[in-house]
Amino acid sequence: MRMRRADWAFLLAVTAVIVLVSLLPSPRDRNPPIPDSPEHRLVSSEKICSTCHAAGQSRPLTERHPKRQDCLHCHKQTDGG
């Protein structure tokens, strides 16, 4: 089977799309890391986050913050944490 010019163009376009999508930043790259403070160094799970960042606590999340429960999915821990 011989490849036509249109086949090569299609393969080139598909390859370009795959490369461009792989270069997109992940959520962790765009979001701030967990602060390197004494209270944040103890963070090991999302359950600990809700003790301060739930509604009515000392540092509640803003209205614009997504209502997710997996904080460490988007926020990476610093080297100290």
DACORBEL-V324425 format. One record per pair of residues at least 12 apart in sequence whose C-alpha atoms are under 6 Angstrom apart, sorted by sequence separation. I is the first residue (numbers start at 1). J is the second residue. If there is no record, write none. Layout:
# DACORBEL-V324425
I,J / I,J
This chain:
# DACORBEL-V324425
46,70 / 46,71 / 41,81 / 33,75 / 33,76 / 34,77 / 33,77 / 28,74 / 27,74 / 28,75
